[in-house]
Amino acid sequence: MQFITENPDRASKREIAKAFGLKGEQRVELKQALKDLENDGLVQKSRKSLTRPGALPPVTVLDITTRDKDGELIGRPAEWPDEAGAAPAVLIRQSSSDRSKGKTPVGGLGDRVLAKIFTNKDRSGPAYTARVIKILDRHVGSVMGVVRMMPDGGARLMPIDRRGEEMQIDASDLGEAKDGDLVEVEVGRAARMGLTRAKVLTVVGSVASEKAISMIAIHAHGIPHIFPQSVISEAEAAKPASMSHREDWRDLPLITIDPHDAKDHDDAVYAELDPSPDNEGGVIVTVAIADVSYYVRPKSALDREALKRGNSVYFPDRVVPMLPERISNDLCSLREGVDRPALAVRMVFSHEGRKAGHTFHRIMMKSAAKLSYQQAQAAIDGKPDDKTGPLLEPILKPLWHAYAVMKRGRDRRQPLELDMPERKIILKEDGTVDRVHVPERLDAHKLIEEMMIQANVSAAETLEKKRQPLIYRIHDAPTLAKQEVLREFLATLGMSLVKGGNMRSNSFNGILAKAEGTPHQTMVNEMVLRSQSQAIYSPDNIGHFGLNLMKYAHFTSPIRRYADLIVHRALVGSLGLGEGGITPDEEASLEDIAAEISTFERRAMAAERDTINRLIAHHLAGRIGDEFEGQVGGVTKSGLFISLPQFGADGFIPVSTLGRDYYIYDEAHQALTGEKSGLGYQLGDTVEVRLVEAVPLAGALRFEMLSEGRKMPVATRSFHKAGRRNGRKQPGTRPPRSRR
């Protein structure tokens, strides 16, 4: 355990055996010992290595936020979940010889850096130290807030983070800031009495302006959103692709099917029956993807900026694109009736839905039609319009037939089938919330999804066969500790989860099917989702658990994901398809690139989530005192997270406000139970709540519980009593003195 803690970069089974000098039968014993530790929840798998639960990964992104008493720089993880408590401090190490020789980048206060993480063996300091690998952005770690002018001439800085604190700004430190401005400030020393002082560094803009809410998230998460002039100039100077090294597929009637408001179109599809007598009933599916690698070359200004962003970020009111519009919405967008370069994969499927083979081609294509999902689905459902009518027989029906064939293979594969409706916020013209909409999940969506998945599989298979290094999209199986938490939770509902280390995605599908149509459906789906590992990018392949695939790489969205661009370059280079292939320097940096873009993906998700929370908090700020029907969406020892499905909003009820009883937290059953009454609340319970506070800038809602609670299952209550009899310390068994 000590070795794993102190050597996160050497914590694979092989490295542990090597460090302890274990050979032969001893390695078998080691394997069992590590499995026992994992079963007990003391270690967890992270790719091929083992880590302590809650430990920082070996490579992560840090914001350098302050200095310690010795003047050493201190960083904290750029993204850290609220429920995990305070983010750990990390001491930034850099020797004077490294500085003088220029071996490692020199980070400074406010910088965002990619860093190698080590356990600090000096017990008196922070738990971790770090070596800077790369500076991602300068001066992004300053505190942000909104200025509220005070009568005395000074101002207060109102936090935009749920855990932020109010600060005082003297009149002399306001600069050009006005009331309602979003600003970045330098934080002064905390005062013995009163609020911490702050000084305005930059004025971002007024929060009353259009798109201000997403701008808060963009700045708070350090998302690059303004293209440098060098990038714009390079994009504007780009010329349409030539026919060099390309096949002419402009007569093939490929079509795009996208959301109705899509501005860029990076994938097109076509399907036909396989004429080969050896594949009776089989189909040929062609997927063509925009050839971004032709325009965005390694080490160019466009490439450096794309890697810095990692992916496009989608907010309800705007998109922060990975590439400038000249590339994303023009030269690379597969527009209807316009010649466009593409990388295409031609896949052959048998009648049973098994992929018999595939080939990649660099082509010039011309989209035959641009359709929306709803438009294509309506045509198949017997309501074609003037545009889809002529396309129905020659193009749309063959596509749907091909999907039916491919679905046989998907059904046999049995990927994880979670039912988690995706809510979309519809805004008014002034940028405020109009309504929350749950779009209908159509067969048109599923058709495109399955064709893209198979194209991604084909890319990974081809590159592996060519022994070409690449970045995979990997998804690890749930840890044994998470499986055990889920197993205990399901037991309270009379459901069981199979035991064993070789869990498959279809092990969960039976549970989800049993829960369908019951009052527990949402709760079970939520708990199964929580038990899953997070998908990441990596040059080391462990397969994709959720999709139940052994070889998987993102290939189909190079306009909005850097990972896909790397895979395109790898295909172009390994298959000899012309210019824009992967370089040796890129191949050597794949591990760092994968770590960066995985972090940037989490950054984008957090920014999108924060923006939705702020929009909903603004929307509900005028409804303080109103009562709502909600659902317990999360349970912690601190209280309950309440979801309002009709708004897609989440709020919090502190445990201290639940009532006079003392509430015990049961993680395994996701419940808070009154010690005396036996009444409590469990994940998924429908409850009545009253809105008592809304903080729009922080996206925070606070509720008051109106429902009395229900009698909790005996197993839930006896779990705690048994724990106390056996002398085990349970979370929350000693309430804070302030709790009443």
C-alpha atoms as one frame of an Amber mdcrd trajectory, in Angstrom:
protein
   0.000   0.000   0.000   2.846   2.367   0.830   4.572   1.562  -2.460   1.372
   2.261  -4.442   0.871   5.539  -2.561   4.449   6.741  -3.042   4.949   5.498
  -6.614   1.775   6.295  -8.606   3.773   6.151 -11.849   5.110   2.639 -11.048
   2.003   1.011  -9.569   1.298  -1.619 -12.208   1.313  -5.301 -11.253   4.524
  -5.840 -13.212   6.328  -2.899 -11.561   5.191  -3.964  -8.078   6.472  -7.510
  -8.665   9.774  -6.091  -9.910  10.131  -3.711  -6.936   9.572  -6.524  -4.416
  11.619  -9.106  -6.314   8.690 -11.503  -6.796   8.921 -14.362  -9.297   7.005
 -17.479 -10.312   4.392 -18.582  -7.775   4.918 -15.416  -5.761   3.459 -13.422
  -8.651   0.280 -15.514  -8.436   0.083 -14.688  -4.717   0.650 -11.013  -5.528
  -2.214 -11.079  -8.033  -4.558 -12.466  -5.369  -3.327  -9.952  -2.768  -3.995
  -7.047  -5.131  -7.445  -8.452  -5.927  -8.210  -8.621  -2.182  -7.124  -4.994
  -1.743  -9.358  -3.977  -4.637 -12.309  -5.951  -3.208 -11.849  -4.115   0.097
 -11.927  -0.760  -1.699  -8.371   0.082  -0.607  -7.037   0.397  -4.157  -8.673
   0.911  -7.530  -7.601   0.348 -11.115  -6.663   3.370 -13.206  -5.833   2.158
 -16.721  -3.031  -0.390 -16.123  -1.975   1.019 -12.757  -3.371   0.853  -9.242
  -4.173   3.968  -7.206  -5.560   4.788  -3.812  -9.234   5.887  -4.020  -9.411
   9.669  -4.398  -5.730   9.913  -5.345  -4.581  12.268  -8.088  -3.721  10.551
 -11.397  -0.010  10.372 -12.395  -0.524  13.202 -14.933  -3.031  15.966 -14.294
  -3.765  19.640 -14.932  -3.057  22.050 -12.061  -3.811  25.707 -11.440  -0.931
  27.373  -9.575  -2.870  29.422  -7.057  -0.576  30.529  -4.217   2.786  30.215
  -2.413   3.547  28.520   0.884   5.396  30.131   3.815   8.734  29.278   2.160
   7.737  30.941  -1.101   7.248  27.648  -2.981   4.475  27.515  -5.581   1.306
  25.578  -4.676  -1.144  24.208  -7.260  -4.523  22.525  -7.083  -6.325  20.274
  -9.614  -8.057  22.354 -12.294 -11.169  20.163 -12.064 -12.241  18.633  -8.749
 -15.747  17.341  -7.892 -17.697  19.219  -5.203 -18.598  16.006  -3.417 -14.913
  15.117  -2.966 -14.347  18.041  -0.562 -11.387  20.423  -0.734  -9.021  19.897
  -3.675  -5.582  18.649  -2.516  -2.653  21.048  -2.498   0.329  20.137  -4.717
   3.858  21.501  -4.204   5.462  22.511  -7.519   9.042  21.217  -7.597  11.726
  22.758  -9.795  15.466  22.678  -9.223  17.720  25.598 -10.062  19.679  23.387
 -12.481  16.479  22.612 -14.391  15.710  26.321 -14.648  19.178  27.222 -15.888
  19.306  24.398 -18.421  15.736  24.987 -19.588  14.837  21.321 -19.034  11.359
  21.995 -17.689   8.936  24.894 -18.190   8.868  27.481 -15.412   5.367  27.943
 -14.025   4.195  31.033 -12.167   1.286  32.197 -10.072  -1.975  31.977 -11.982
  -0.635  29.546 -14.603  -2.473  26.408 -15.655   0.005  23.565 -16.177   0.139
  19.916 -17.147   2.141  18.215 -14.405   3.604  14.855 -13.407   2.338  13.989
  -9.911   4.416  12.388  -7.138   3.585  11.517  -3.542   5.350  13.858  -1.124
   7.524  11.798   1.217   8.048  14.853   3.447   5.108  14.345   5.814   5.137
  18.000   6.950   4.124  19.427   3.588   1.312  18.852   1.042   0.414  15.256
   0.160   1.717  15.664  -3.410   4.541  17.260  -5.339   4.581  17.907  -9.079
   6.959  18.536 -11.952   5.647  20.833 -14.689   5.516  19.114 -18.078   3.919
  21.922 -20.038   2.380  25.353 -19.415  -1.131  25.269 -20.862  -2.170  28.850
 -20.178  -0.773  31.875 -18.373  -2.565  33.613 -15.517  -5.818  31.663 -15.474
  -5.813  30.976 -11.756  -6.909  34.415 -10.548 -10.187  34.608  -8.665 -13.294
  35.773 -10.515 -16.425  37.441  -9.264 -18.993  40.145  -9.906 -18.605  43.707
  -8.602 -21.384  45.136  -6.415 -20.815  48.809  -5.565 -21.238  49.908  -1.947
 -22.469  53.323  -0.692 -19.056  54.137   0.839 -17.356  54.129  -2.559 -15.802
  50.699  -2.287 -17.276  47.446  -3.579 -17.898  43.824  -2.760 -16.807  40.932
  -4.951 -19.657  38.422  -5.185 -18.419  34.849  -5.783 -19.286  32.904  -8.931
 -18.340  29.596  -7.342 -20.516  27.683  -4.898 -17.594  27.430  -2.509 -16.342
  30.964  -3.113 -16.331  33.750  -0.553 -17.316  37.399  -0.616 -14.394  39.872
  -0.685 -13.914  43.588  -0.233 -12.486  45.873  -2.933 -11.283  49.338  -1.907
 -12.221  52.213  -4.198  -8.544  52.663  -5.145  -8.363  49.033  -6.310 -11.459
  49.064  -8.552  -9.726  50.329 -11.684 -12.301  50.674 -14.500 -14.749  48.203
 -12.968 -18.402  49.216 -12.623 -21.361  47.748 -10.808 -22.339  44.394 -12.328
 -18.996  43.782 -14.053 -17.443  40.334 -14.128 -13.822  40.825 -13.063 -10.621
  38.941 -12.311  -8.991  39.964  -9.052  -5.751  39.473  -7.178  -6.474  38.216
  -3.678  -4.719  40.013  -0.824  -4.026  38.755   2.649  -6.957  37.668   4.761
  -7.811  40.311   7.377  -8.112  39.460  11.067 -11.441  41.234  11.086 -13.768
  41.643   8.139 -13.536  40.403   4.589 -10.477  39.439   2.564  -9.225  42.294
   0.370  -9.047  41.988  -3.429  -7.696  44.140  -6.273  -9.219  44.196  -9.774
  -6.818  42.959 -12.456  -9.058  42.812 -15.523 -12.656  43.615 -16.405 -14.257
  40.803 -18.438 -17.581  42.531 -19.065 -21.019  43.193 -17.665 -23.031  40.207
 -16.416 -26.128  41.997 -17.730 -24.909  41.533 -21.297 -26.086  38.800 -23.652
 -24.286  35.470 -23.204 -22.817  36.610 -19.880 -23.670  33.365 -18.080 -21.622
  31.156 -20.389 -18.829  33.749 -20.335 -18.542  33.268 -16.570 -17.942  29.542
 -17.086 -15.500  30.174 -19.950 -13.338  32.396 -17.760 -13.776  30.427 -14.537
 -12.579  27.209 -16.217  -9.886  28.876 -18.304 -11.359  27.831 -21.660  -9.578
  29.572 -24.577 -12.291  31.334 -26.571 -10.545  34.010 -28.656  -8.481  32.802
 -31.603  -5.065  34.509 -31.917  -4.580  36.510 -35.094  -1.974  34.017 -36.341
  -4.601  31.247 -36.194  -7.243  33.377 -37.946  -4.755  34.354 -40.661  -3.727
  30.755 -41.242  -7.360  29.665 -41.508  -8.273  32.482 -43.891  -5.286  31.692
 -46.118  -6.319  28.022 -46.501  -7.285  26.957 -50.011  -9.776  24.216 -51.023
  -8.247  20.748 -51.155  -7.008  19.382 -54.459  -7.619  15.928 -55.973  -4.046
  14.822 -55.217  -4.051  11.333 -53.583  -7.868  11.320 -53.679 -10.507   9.074
 -55.209 -13.424  10.842 -56.897 -16.593   9.825 -55.042 -18.659  12.875 -55.962
 -21.286  10.738 -57.699 -21.961   8.660 -54.569 -25.119  10.125 -52.930 -23.785
  10.496 -49.379 -26.089  12.559 -47.120 -25.671  14.340 -43.766 -28.202  13.844
 -40.932 -27.693  16.286 -38.063 -29.579  18.427 -35.521 -31.706  21.022 -37.296
 -29.531  23.897 -36.022 -26.135  22.326 -36.823 -23.670  24.687 -38.498 -20.905
  22.185 -39.221 -21.378  18.770 -40.788 -18.473  16.400 -40.259 -20.078  13.050
 -41.172 -22.079  11.720 -44.130 -23.532   8.247 -44.720 -24.689   5.969 -47.512
 -25.797   2.301 -47.582 -26.582  -0.320 -50.225 -27.120  -4.054 -50.541 -23.934
  -6.063 -51.038 -24.025  -7.445 -54.615 -21.524 -10.200 -53.735 -23.069 -13.719
 -53.947 -20.821 -14.689 -51.004 -22.635 -12.240 -48.717 -26.309 -12.828 -49.414
 -28.489 -10.394 -47.455 -25.458  -8.382 -46.455 -25.015  -4.616 -46.730 -22.276
  -2.115 -47.493 -22.213   0.981 -45.281 -20.087   3.994 -46.179 -19.211   6.661
 -43.611 -17.376   9.752 -44.859 -15.740  12.138 -42.356 -14.458  15.663 -43.025
 -10.741  15.613 -43.872  -9.559  18.055 -41.210  -6.027  16.608 -41.276  -5.516
  18.115 -44.731  -5.995  21.643 -43.378  -4.683  21.376 -39.810  -1.066  20.230
 -40.037   1.183  19.258 -37.097   2.974  22.200 -35.392   0.970  24.792 -37.339
  -0.746  27.687 -35.538  -4.106  25.969 -36.133  -2.786  22.736 -34.636  -1.307
  24.385 -31.526  -4.576  26.192 -30.822  -6.676  23.058 -31.443  -4.583  21.080
 -28.933  -4.823  23.958 -26.452  -8.644  23.704 -26.652  -8.889  19.909 -26.990
 -12.514  19.998 -28.074 -15.390  22.316 -28.904 -17.482  23.382 -25.903 -21.262
  23.600 -26.259 -23.335  26.011 -24.168 -27.083  26.710 -24.499 -26.316  30.148
 -25.955 -23.053  29.644 -27.869 -20.378  27.245 -29.069 -16.680  27.729 -28.343
 -15.247  25.876 -31.367 -11.966  23.979 -31.485 -11.250  25.400 -34.956 -12.064
  28.782 -36.571 -15.266  29.048 -38.611 -13.334  29.236 -41.897 -12.262  25.624
 -41.221 -15.128  24.193 -39.140 -18.140  25.759 -40.858 -16.732  26.202 -44.356
 -13.792  24.264 -45.803 -14.317  21.113 -43.689 -18.094  21.168 -43.393 -19.704
  18.598 -45.704 -22.125  21.080 -47.231 -24.897  20.035 -49.548 -23.961  20.192
 -53.227 -20.377  21.374 -52.615 -17.117  19.493 -53.271 -15.476  18.587 -49.959
 -12.441  16.421 -49.023 -13.145  13.486 -46.727 -11.694  10.339 -45.233 -14.166
   7.505 -45.875 -14.525   3.983 -44.561 -16.430   1.364 -46.562 -17.727  -1.400
 -44.248 -19.269  -4.728 -45.267 -21.737  -6.453 -42.892 -23.238  -9.912 -43.141
 -26.978 -10.553 -42.845 -26.420 -11.319 -39.126 -24.808  -7.917 -38.565 -21.207
  -9.143 -38.323 -18.587  -6.886 -39.908 -16.899  -8.898 -42.655 -14.327  -6.287
 -43.621 -13.608  -2.609 -44.256 -11.357  -0.303 -46.280 -10.323   3.343 -45.859
 -10.195   5.859 -48.715  -9.178   9.509 -49.070 -11.849  11.002 -51.288 -13.520
  14.035 -52.771 -17.281  13.932 -52.156 -20.368  16.052 -52.743 -23.208  15.736
 -50.211 -26.488  14.902 -51.943 -28.642  16.364 -49.137 -28.570  17.980 -45.705
 -31.324  16.554 -43.476 -32.283  16.933 -39.836 -32.938  13.881 -37.650 -36.637
  14.771 -37.451 -36.873  15.282 -41.215 -35.295  11.913 -42.043 -37.388  10.099
 -39.418 -40.629  11.685 -40.665 -39.901  10.458 -44.194 -39.349   6.888 -42.975
 -42.524   7.128 -40.883 -44.579   7.915 -44.003 -44.516  11.732 -43.952 -41.884
  12.787 -46.493 -41.574  16.429 -47.495 -40.562  17.905 -50.856 -36.884  17.305
 -50.086 -37.021  13.821 -48.591 -39.646  12.434 -50.985 -37.207  11.827 -53.879
 -34.588  10.485 -51.429 -36.851   7.948 -49.720 -36.442   4.915 -51.987 -32.867
   5.316 -53.290 -31.165   6.591 -50.086 -33.213   6.639 -46.862 -34.794   3.171
 -46.987 -31.442   1.460 -47.741 -29.936   3.324 -44.770 -32.689   2.109 -42.436
 -32.368  -1.432 -43.807 -28.619  -1.338 -43.158 -29.272  -0.113 -39.602 -31.654
  -3.039 -39.019 -28.852  -5.399 -40.116 -26.256  -3.641 -37.925 -28.654  -3.680
 -34.982 -28.552  -7.484 -34.982 -24.855  -7.225 -34.271 -25.402  -4.564 -31.602
 -28.089  -6.631 -29.884 -25.739  -9.606 -29.830 -22.911  -7.438 -28.443 -25.170
  -5.996 -25.723 -23.526  -2.658 -24.852 -24.634  -0.898 -21.673 -28.174   0.426
 -22.275 -28.685   3.243 -19.750 -31.916   5.233 -19.978 -30.881   8.743 -18.960
 -32.948  11.360 -20.849 -30.862  14.283 -22.064 -32.432  17.650 -21.294 -31.932
  20.637 -23.571 -32.413  24.224 -22.411 -34.334  26.426 -24.850 -33.496  30.125
 -24.479 -35.463  33.250 -25.297 -33.988  35.965 -27.499 -32.727  37.851 -24.420
 -30.670  34.815 -23.330 -32.931  33.807 -20.424 -34.484  30.354 -20.046 -37.717
  29.745 -21.935 -38.192  26.044 -21.139 -36.397  22.762 -20.602 -37.015  20.239
 -23.347 -36.306  16.482 -23.473 -35.808  15.686 -27.190 -37.383  12.451 -28.404
 -34.854   9.688 -29.053 -35.468   8.655 -32.678 -34.275   5.711 -34.749 -32.531
   8.329 -36.901 -30.321   9.175 -33.891 -29.596   5.498 -33.224 -28.789   4.845
 -36.908 -26.141   7.569 -37.059 -24.770   6.568 -33.636 -24.281   2.912 -34.621
 -22.687   3.792 -37.961 -20.263   6.148 -36.213 -19.408   3.496 -33.597 -18.572
   0.958 -36.298 -16.461   3.521 -38.164 -14.537   4.170 -34.936 -13.993   0.434
 -34.448 -12.712   0.139 -38.031 -10.210   2.955 -37.446  -8.790   1.273 -34.340
  -8.600  -2.133 -36.047  -6.795  -0.745 -39.104  -4.218   1.163 -37.057  -3.561
  -1.821 -34.790  -3.046  -4.033 -37.829  -0.550  -1.490 -39.168   1.175  -1.393
 -35.738   0.602   2.350 -35.783   0.612   4.145 -32.386  -2.718   5.887 -31.772
  -4.976   7.338 -29.105  -7.764   4.974 -28.069 -11.036   5.868 -26.393 -10.979
   3.545 -23.382 -13.514   2.802 -20.680 -12.485   0.602 -17.755 -14.838  -1.812
 -16.004 -16.311  -0.623 -12.689 -13.963  -1.145  -9.754 -14.822  -4.000  -7.418
 -15.427  -1.465  -4.644 -18.037   0.346  -6.769 -19.585  -2.961  -7.756 -19.978
  -3.850  -4.086 -21.659  -0.499  -3.276 -24.078  -1.064  -6.174 -24.653  -4.689
  -5.119 -25.599  -3.671  -1.560 -27.866  -0.921  -2.873 -29.680  -3.262  -5.277
 -30.206  -5.747  -2.434 -32.499  -3.212  -0.732 -34.708  -3.358  -3.862 -34.691
  -7.155  -4.033 -32.291  -7.172  -6.994 -28.946  -8.927  -7.313 -25.754  -8.251
  -9.237 -23.509 -11.113 -10.258 -20.187 -11.333  -8.457 -16.798 -11.693 -10.050
 -13.968  -9.690 -11.529 -14.894 -10.347 -15.183 -17.981  -8.150 -15.251 -19.498
  -7.460 -18.683 -21.721  -4.560 -19.720 -24.674  -6.909 -20.263 -24.482  -7.830
 -16.553 -26.072  -4.447 -15.886 -28.642  -4.624 -18.694 -30.650  -7.326 -16.933
 -30.917  -5.098 -13.865 -31.957  -2.100 -15.950 -34.602  -4.225 -17.704 -36.020
  -5.392 -14.336 -36.244  -1.786 -13.124 -37.964  -0.520 -16.290 -41.489   0.691
 -15.593 -41.069   0.497 -11.800 -40.858   3.464  -9.372 -37.161   2.626  -9.007
 -36.284   2.990 -12.717 -34.592   6.415 -12.489 -32.826   5.533  -9.255 -31.410
   2.257 -10.612 -30.222   3.911 -13.831 -28.545   6.656 -11.778 -26.790   4.173
  -9.485 -25.594   2.019 -12.400 -24.240   5.176 -14.047 -22.414   6.156 -10.845
 -20.819   2.738 -10.638 -19.154   3.200 -14.029 -15.608   4.396 -14.590 -14.990
   7.526 -16.640 -14.064   7.097 -20.297 -10.724   8.702 -21.187  -8.175   8.874
 -24.003  -5.045   6.753 -23.831  -2.348   5.285 -26.111  -2.676   2.058 -24.053
  -5.718  -0.006 -24.984  -7.896  -1.756 -22.393 -11.079  -1.744 -24.494 -14.366
   0.069 -23.994 -16.469  -1.544 -21.266 -19.685   0.414 -21.870 -19.789  -0.328
 -25.599 -18.486  -3.880 -25.038 -15.747  -3.379 -27.635 -12.091  -4.385 -27.488
 -10.813  -1.909 -30.091 -12.247   1.593 -30.198 -10.861   5.003 -31.241 -12.596
   8.311 -31.920 -12.461   9.003 -35.657 -15.801  10.569 -36.629 -15.652  14.145
 -35.246 -12.294  15.776 -36.110 -13.926  19.230 -36.428 -14.720  19.257 -32.708
 -12.340  16.724 -31.051  -8.539  16.713 -31.196  -8.420  12.964 -30.497 -10.169
  12.306 -33.822  -7.702  14.550 -35.652  -4.808  12.457 -34.278  -6.517   9.254
 -35.484  -7.029  10.809 -38.955  -3.339  11.689 -39.151  -2.415   8.172 -38.070
  -4.600   6.681 -40.833  -3.247   9.056 -43.482   0.348   8.273 -42.486   0.072
   4.509 -42.026  -1.990   3.944 -45.198   0.128   6.279 -47.367  -2.815   8.531
 -48.261  -0.852  11.719 -48.935  -0.150  14.866 -46.932  -0.995  15.548 -43.294
   0.087  12.260 -41.700   1.173  11.804 -38.098   4.761  12.815 -37.251   7.363
  10.972 -35.105   7.206  13.822 -32.561   3.442  13.342 -32.214   3.840   9.592
 -31.807   6.346  10.175 -29.008   3.946  12.611 -27.274   0.741  10.554 -27.438
   0.670   9.866 -23.687   0.875  13.582 -22.837  -1.620  14.514 -25.571  -4.084
  11.893 -24.295  -3.752  13.185 -20.715  -4.306  16.780 -21.860  -7.371  16.166
 -24.002  -8.927  13.906 -21.346  -8.591  16.779 -18.872  -9.928  19.309 -21.366
 -12.945  17.067 -21.954 -13.676  17.091 -18.196 -13.148  20.865 -18.200 -15.723
  21.287 -20.968 -18.252  19.074 -19.177 -17.823  21.030 -15.936 -18.203  24.375
 -17.732 -21.340  23.205 -19.550 -22.833  21.888 -16.281 -22.013  25.108 -14.397
 -23.624  27.225 -17.117 -26.845  25.209 -17.010 -26.922  25.497 -13.194 -26.501
  29.289 -13.392 -29.166  29.676 -16.092 -31.676  27.650 -14.075 -30.822  29.540
 -10.869 -31.480  32.820 -12.714 -34.718  31.383 -14.050 -35.943  30.368 -10.574
 -34.600  33.373  -8.628 -38.020  35.033  -8.788 -39.802  31.995  -7.370 -38.470
  31.946  -3.800 -41.099  30.339  -1.559 -42.665  28.289  -4.377 -43.187  24.571
  -3.859 -41.981  21.936  -6.317 -42.096  18.199  -6.782 -38.542  16.933  -6.957
 -36.501  13.799  -6.769 -33.608  12.888  -4.485 -30.776  12.958  -7.006 -27.879
  12.513  -4.599 -27.239  11.607  -0.969 -24.222  12.677   1.100 -23.542  12.869
   4.815 -23.946  16.660   4.464 -27.456  16.493   3.020 -29.597  15.750  -0.021
 -29.254  16.911  -3.615 -32.714  17.506  -5.076 -33.406  17.380  -8.824 -36.306
  19.235 -10.413 -36.867  17.163 -13.596 -39.050  19.802 -15.247 -36.189  22.322
 -15.068 -33.130  20.079 -15.232 -32.027  21.807 -12.014 -30.267  20.546  -8.903
 -30.399  22.090  -5.443 -29.336  21.135  -1.929 -30.979  20.504   1.433 -28.458
  20.614   4.332 -28.884  17.690   6.724 -29.154  20.158   9.635 -32.468  21.462
   8.216 -34.154  18.075   7.751 -35.692  17.981  11.237 -35.059  17.389  14.918
 -33.906  13.781  14.442 -30.239  12.854  13.964 -29.761  11.525  10.413 -27.308
   8.736   9.638 -25.687   8.497   6.205 -25.654   5.064   4.547 -23.475   5.129
   1.444 -24.265   1.563   0.366 -28.009   2.248   0.306 -27.710   5.915  -0.698
 -29.929   7.001   2.178 -30.199   9.352   5.167 -32.169   7.731   7.999 -33.444
   9.296  11.209 -31.840   7.468  14.137 -34.941   7.639  16.379 -37.815   7.730
  13.904 -36.483   5.333  11.274 -37.864   7.750   8.663 -35.568   8.876   5.917
 -34.833   9.645   2.298 -33.195   7.515  -0.377 -31.830   8.164  -3.837 -34.719
   8.333  -6.317 -37.434   9.229  -3.759 -40.061  11.688  -5.001 -40.397  14.560
  -2.513 -42.089  17.938  -2.084 -39.684  20.841  -1.493 -39.822  24.627  -1.103
 -37.244  26.898  -2.741 -35.698  29.078   0.009 -32.623  30.521  -1.723 -31.249
  31.011  -5.226 -27.749  32.356  -5.950 -27.709  32.832  -9.743 -24.045  33.800
 -10.071 -22.936  30.627  -8.327 -25.685  28.475  -9.870 -26.788  27.377  -6.399
 -30.299  26.513  -5.186 -31.257  25.664  -1.599 -34.472  23.869  -0.724 -36.485
  23.101   2.374 -37.908  19.586   2.740 -41.723  19.421   2.988 -42.143  15.636
   2.732 -41.986  13.774   6.032 -39.831  10.949   4.741 -40.641   7.275   4.542
 -39.980   4.278   6.740 -36.608   3.013   5.609 -36.033  -0.705   4.975 -34.958
  -2.628   8.064 -31.712  -3.599   6.338 -30.779   0.060   5.995 -31.309   0.834
   9.678 -29.790  -2.371  11.071 -26.653  -1.735   9.008 -25.817   1.202  11.273
 -26.830  -0.445  14.536 -24.647  -3.441  13.736 -21.815  -1.124  12.822 -22.014
   0.621  16.183 -22.231  -2.652  18.147 -19.099  -3.854  16.402 -17.294  -0.638
  17.207 -17.007   0.528  13.599 -17.071   4.252  13.140 -19.852   5.160  10.716
 -19.927   8.402   8.744 -21.932  11.001  10.605 -22.191   9.112  13.922 -20.877
  12.133  15.795 -22.833  15.247  14.818 -21.124  18.655  14.771 -21.774  20.768
  17.847 -23.613  23.368  15.779 -26.194  20.835  14.580 -29.541  20.980  16.370
